[in-house]
Amino acid sequence: MRIVIVGGGLAAATAVTELRDNGYDGELAVFAAEPHLPYERPPLSKSVLLGDEPESVVFVHDEQWYADHDVELHLGTTVTAIDLEGHTVTTADGDHAFDKLLLATGAQPRHLPLADAANPVYLRTLDDNRLLVTRLREGVQVVIVGGGWIGLEVASAARHAGAEVTLIETLSLPLLGVLGPEIAQVFADLHRDHGVDLRLDARIASIEGAGSDVDGARRPAWPSTTAYSSTPRCAPPTPTCTPSETSPTMTTRRSAGSASSTGTTPSSRPRSPPTTSRALATRATARPTNGSPTSSPTSTTSAWSTSATPPPATTSTW
């Protein structure tokens, strides 16, 4: 049996680990659009962005681990189509067969067309992190669009780098929908105490290369960062923020009676019996000791500290 995993994040790497650890000894291939080894993303807006840890901490395994465990790595390879009936995935170099298919492509930021003239950074990948690190320096004026976890973490890192930071959020408090008004107010006060200019209940009227117009007030800014929303990563191009537009999906080909998008085989196709009874799974909060993550996907770190009780699974050093 041949299992193909599409994606280069923590879910893909953990699935590979679980399969090998639980006795699956069949063919195993990973297709990742990025040229990097599979890695976890949370440190990109936390310790790595702050400079507290090297970027090497994000990688789940080194290259030798994949070789030792007989895992095919197809890095820098984008899957552009899936044929569920024919059991193939398509890349630039042709079709690749599978018996089982796991889609672990994660999410991607929504594209904000309004910001195109400002050449913003969308923080998702390791390369995005590298670019942002070069832009966050003393004296620059930074506008962050979005008051969620990533937006606040980037604001913290930018202030530590000496940048002037304006954060724009459409709600009355950052993290309001996640934490509720009481704890969200704590985070708002914390960021204001450290010099972040929070623009709440705000709407962006326009963004130009030299700055932005927020509710009629002009704010000079460079660089800008968007961290306001995400959507499942299915296929390029990146979806825009227009609510009425349908997000593009990865091309699939199948007949009305064929398998689901998880790659289950049509009943007419003979199948090899699975070599393990355990389903493909990921452990979001645990990993073997040869690379334990520093935080779970639901946790966040900041460079600031507060005496208020943080929300569950959240740590703050600001």
N, C-alpha and C positions, 0 to 999 in steps of 0.2 A: 504494500500500500504506500502511496505517496501523498503526503500532506503538504499543502502550500499555505503559507501565511503571508498575507499582504499587510505591510505596515512595519515601521521601524522604531516603535516606541516601547514603553515598559510592558504593555500587554503582549506584544509580539514576543519579546525576549522572555517574559515569564512563561508564556505558553510553551515555547521551545524547551525551557528548563523543566517544566512540569512533565512534558511528554517524555523526555529522556530519563528523568528521575523516576518515573513510574513505569518504565519498562518498554516503552515504544522504541523499537529498533529499526523501523522502516525508513523510507526516504523522507527527508524533511528539508524544505526549502523556504527561505525568507526573501521576499521582494520588498525593498525599501526605496522610496523615491529619493531620499537624501543619500549623500555619499558616505555618511558616517555609520559606524557600528550602531546597533540598536541602543537607545538611551532613554532615560527618564527626563521629563521636562521640568518638574517643579523647581529644581535648583537654578534654572535659567533666570528666574525672576527673584531668586532668593540669594543663597550664599555665593553662587558663581557671579551674579551680577554685582553683588557687593564687593567682590574680590576676596572674600573670606576663604574660599576653597578654589582649587584649580578646576578647570572644566572637565578634567579627566574623571571626576567623581560621578559624572552623569552616566557613564557607560555601564551597562549591566554586566557585561562580560568583555574580556579582551578577545582579540582575534584568534588567539591560540585555542581558547575554550571552544569556539565554534568548530575549529578544525578537529580538535580532540573528540568532539561529540558528533562528528560527521553531519554537520549542518551546512547546507549550501547557502551562501550569502550572495544575493544579487543586489548589490548596493548601487545607488544612483540609477535605479531602474523603476520606471513608473508603469504600473499596470493600467492600461487604457480601456480594456474591455474584458468581460467575463462571459464565457459561453457555458451556461449551466448544463445544457443538453450534451454538448461535446466534451465537457469537463476539461476546459482549457482556460488559461488566462493569457491575455495578449500584451506584449511589451514591444518596444521598438525593434527588438531583434527576433520577433516571431511569437509563436504560440508555445505555451508550456502546459503540459498535462498535470492533472491532479485527480486524486480520488476523494479527498476531503479538502475543504477550503475554509480558512479562517480569515475573516476581514477584521483587522485590528488597526484601522487607519486613523482612529481618534477624531479629533475636532480641529477646525481651523478658524482663524479670525474672519469675521465678515469684513468685506471690503467697504471702505468709506470713500466713495468717489469724491466727496466734498474736499477731502484732504490730499488729493493727488498732487496738487500744485506745491504742497509743502514737503513732498518726498518723505512721508512718515515711515516709521518702523512699526511693523506688526510683529509683536513678540510671540513667536511660537517655536522656532527652530534654534538650533545651536548657532547657525550662521546669523540669525536675527540677533541673538545675544551678543555675538562678537561685534556686530555693527553698532549696537546700542552702547556697548562699553566704550567705543571710540568717541561716541557723541556726548556722553555724559561727562562733562568736565566743568571745572570752576568757571563761573561767570556766564555760561550760556543760559538762555531762557527756554524752558521746556514746557510744552503744553501736552497734557495727557488727557485723552478722551476716554472716559470710562472710570467709574469709581468702584470697581469690584476688587477682588483680591490682587489680581495681577497689576491693575492700575495703581493701587496703593503701595504695592511692593516696589514697583518701578519708581514711584514718587519718593519712597524712602531711600532707594539707592541713588537717585538723582540728587537729593539733598546732601547725602554723604559725600558725593563727588563735588559739591559746591555749586550746583546749578540752582537757578531760580525756577521754581516749579508752580505751574497753574494746573489744577485738575478740574475737568469739567464733567459734571454728572447731572443727568436729567431728573433724578429723584431728589427728594429733600435731604437725604443723607447718603453717604457712601455705604454700601453693603446693607442697605435697608431691607431689601427683599430676602436677604440671607439670614441676618441676625436680629431683625426687629429694631424698633426705634431706640431702646435703652442702650444696648451694646453698640449699635451703629453710631450713636452720639459720642461714645467713648473714643471710637476710632477717628471720628471727625475732629474731636478736640485734640487728640494725640497728634494728628498730622498738622493741624493748625499751629499747635505749640512748637512744632519743629519747622515752621516757616513755609508750609505748603499753602498756597492760595486756593482754597476750595470754592469753586463756583457751582453752587447747588441749585436745583430747579432751573437749570440753564439749558438753553437751546442754541446750537451753533447756526448762525445765519450764513456765514461764508468763511472759507479758509483760503488764504493766499500764501504765496511763498514767504512773505514777510510777516505774516501773523494771522490772527483770526478775529472774527466779529462775533462776540457772544452776547446775545440779547442786547444788541446795540452798542456794546462797549468793545473798543478795539484793544486787542492784546497782542503785542509783538511776541513772536515765538520762533525759535529754531533750536533744536529739532522738535518735531512733534511725534507723539506715540499714540497709537490707538489700541485700546484694551477694553472694549466695551461690549463685545458680544462674540459668540462663536457659533459654528454650525457643523454638523457631521462632515468629515472630510471624505468626499466621494469621488470627485474628479475636478481638475482644473477647468475653467478659471475659478478663482476664489469668488464665492457668492457675495453679492453686494448687500447693503443694509436695507434695501428697499423692501418693505414687508410684502408688497404685492407680487414680487418676483419669485418664481419657483427656483429653488437651489438646484443647480445641475447635478445629475447623478451619473455614476459610473455606468457605462454602457453594458447592458446584459442582453444575452440572446437566449431565448427559450420558447418552447411552445406552451400552449395553455395548460397542458397536463404535465409539464416537466417540473423539475425540482425547485425548491425555494432558494433564496439568495444565499443561504448558508452552505450551499454546495451539496445538499443531499442528493443522492443518485436517483434518477428515474427508475421505477420498478422494473423496467425492461432491461436494464443494464446489469450484467453480472458484477458482483462486488466481492472484493477480498474481505474476509472477516477481519475485524479490528484486532490488533495485537494487544490492546489494553482496554479494559472495561471502563476506565475512568474518562469522563468527558473532557474536552478541551476546557481549561479553566485558567483563571489568573488569580493570584493572591495580591491584592492591592496594597496590603500593609505588611507583607512579609516576603523575604527573599533569602536564599541560602547565605551562609556567612562569607562566601567569597565575593560579596558585593552588596552588603545590606544598605538599603536606601536610608537617607537621613531623615526623610519625612514621608508621610503617606500623601496620596493625591489630594486628600481633604485638609491637610494641614498647611499652615503658612507661617513664615517667619518674617520678621521685620527688624530693622536696625534700631528700633526704638523700644522703650519699655514703658509700662504703665502699671500703676498700683491696682487698677480695676481688674476684676476677674475676667480673663479672656474667654471666648466661647470654647466649647469642647473641641478637642483636636486642633487647637490653635495655639501657637507659641509666639511670643513677641519679645524681642531684645532691644526694641527701640526705646 
